[in-house]
Amino acid sequence: MFEAAAIAGGLERASVVIPFLSQHTTAASSSQRLLLPSHKLTFSTTRKNSAILAIRGARFVREAATAQQSAIIRSYGNDEASERQRLFNRIAPIYDNLNDLLSFGMHKVWKRMCVAWSRAAEGDTVLDVCCGSGDIALLLAHRVGVNGKVVGLDFSKDQLQLAMIRQHESPLTSSLNMEWMFGDALNLPFEEGTFDAVTVGYGLRNVADIPRSLKEIYRVLKPAGSRTSVLDFNRSTSPPTRALQEWILDNVVVPVARQVGAEEEYAYLKGSISKFPTGKEQETHAIEGGFSSALHYEIAGGLMGVLVATK
Ligand SMILES: C[S@@+](CC[C@H](N)C(=O)[O-])C[C@H]1O[C@@H](n2cnc3c(N)ncnc32)[C@H](O)[C@@H]1O
């Protein structure tokens, strides 16, 4: 699947080499189910004058990590998670461009704010939960630099594959210490006290159990003073702001998404915002989850919000 995605993305040919199993898979035989700790990926690209791009030691998720995927889906006990996984897999190819269009590029500014408020610093080990195609994780990587480490975690394999390709396509990030992990925000696969900072961008609204997700973030943060910064749509308590947000969703976002065949996917936004906790409720969830302080900041005229919570 990785090979197929690479080819679909404009590459001439792609193959995955798994040294420690002495195995070479091709696009035609890419159905293994492994989350490999280390392997080598090599493919040639038409985009850059057929330059050979070699990614060594990269960790990523193989298409058929289906055993893990089923485990995640089962953990919800309903179809909600699998439907969301399918949704985010489906929109992966258009997700970044559509976000640029729909927010007039502003989502990049809000993501920078989210990263700055996490207080991630040079040399830190940081986690981006629900990383999608990697926008926030890539910003974090610049911030923590060569001595730091960024882990991007998501349960959409298609989004993770795009994130990894984006990292390795740019000379600015290809050599940085980043890891892309397939996993569940409700059951983070890390020891407690692992990270100096944790970010989430437009992910918390999508998880099936928000208080549990915040507890998980609290658990994996290092003790005393480490922070999480959570960016999402704001469920405003101000009627004019809510009316404006709904108007934008109905008259801009969904019609634009319809033009690119993603109406259903973006229509889902409105319902998810209406069920999302308000800023105050998010603060309460964070405090109940163990954080010593939590503040929710409204940004973009109240259309978006960032929850900043300190362990
Ligand atoms: C709207 S996208 C945001 C992606 C990225 N953070 C950004 O800001 O562009 C939400 C992401 O959350 C992921 N997601 C939702 N629920 C999840 C869960 N329980 N565990 C892991 N990832 C999840 C989806 O797969 C999707 O990639």
Ligand as a Chemical Component Dictionary entry (heavy atoms), coordinates in Angstrom:
data_LIG
# 
_chem_comp.id                   LIG 
_chem_comp.type                 NON-POLYMER 
_chem_comp.pdbx_formal_charge   0 
_chem_comp.three_letter_code    LIG 
# 
loop_
_chem_comp_atom.comp_id 
_chem_comp_atom.atom_id 
_chem_comp_atom.alt_atom_id 
_chem_comp_atom.type_symbol 
_chem_comp_atom.charge 
_chem_comp_atom.model_Cartn_x 
_chem_comp_atom.model_Cartn_y 
_chem_comp_atom.model_Cartn_z 
_chem_comp_atom.pdbx_ordinal 
LIG C1  C1  C 0  -8.900 16.837 11.369 1  
LIG S1  S1  S 1  -7.530 15.771 11.342 2  
LIG C2  C2  C 0  -6.261 16.798 11.961 3  
LIG C3  C3  C 0  -4.885 16.453 11.433 4  
LIG C4  C4  C 0  -3.759 17.397 11.840 5  
LIG N1  N1  N 0  -3.525 17.378 13.272 6  
LIG C5  C5  C 0  -4.020 18.794 11.377 7  
LIG O1  O1  O 0  -4.243 19.658 12.228 8  
LIG O2  O2  O -1 -3.990 19.037 10.180 9  
LIG C6  C6  C 0  -7.872 14.722 12.711 10 
LIG C7  C7  C 0  -6.961 13.517 12.772 11 
LIG O3  O3  O 0  -7.238 12.813 13.987 12 
LIG C8  C8  C 0  -7.080 11.439 13.732 13 
LIG N2  N2  N 0  -7.783 10.707 14.797 14 
LIG C9  C9  C 0  -9.080 10.806 15.164 15 
LIG N3  N3  N 0  -9.346 10.001 16.214 16 
LIG C10 C10 C 0  -8.180 9.393  16.523 17 
LIG C11 C11 C 0  -7.805 8.443  17.530 18 
LIG N4  N4  N 0  -8.681 7.970  18.418 19 
LIG N5  N5  N 0  -6.525 8.044  17.586 20 
LIG C12 C12 C 0  -5.625 8.516  16.694 21 
LIG N6  N6  N 0  -5.914 9.399  15.713 22 
LIG C13 C13 C 0  -7.184 9.834  15.632 23 
LIG C14 C14 C 0  -7.654 11.251 12.336 24 
LIG O4  O4  O 0  -7.194 10.090 11.714 25 
LIG C15 C15 C 0  -7.163 12.526 11.641 26 
LIG O5  O5  O 0  -5.951 12.334 10.962 27 
# 
loop_
_chem_comp_bond.comp_id 
_chem_comp_bond.atom_id_1 
_chem_comp_bond.atom_id_2 
_chem_comp_bond.value_order 
_chem_comp_bond.pdbx_ordinal 
LIG C1  S1  SING 1  
LIG S1  C2  SING 2  
LIG S1  C6  SING 3  
LIG C2  C3  SING 4  
LIG C3  C4  SING 5  
LIG C4  N1  SING 6  
LIG C4  C5  SING 7  
LIG C5  O1  DOUB 8  
LIG C5  O2  SING 9  
LIG C6  C7  SING 10 
LIG C7  O3  SING 11 
LIG C7  C15 SING 12 
LIG O3  C8  SING 13 
LIG C8  N2  SING 14 
LIG C8  C14 SING 15 
LIG N2  C9  SING 16 
LIG N2  C13 SING 17 
LIG C9  N3  DOUB 18 
LIG N3  C10 SING 19 
LIG C10 C11 SING 20 
LIG C10 C13 DOUB 21 
LIG C11 N4  SING 22 
LIG C11 N5  DOUB 23 
LIG N5  C12 SING 24 
LIG C12 N6  DOUB 25 
LIG N6  C13 SING 26 
LIG C14 O4  SING 27 
LIG C14 C15 SING 28 
LIG C15 O5  SING 29 
# 
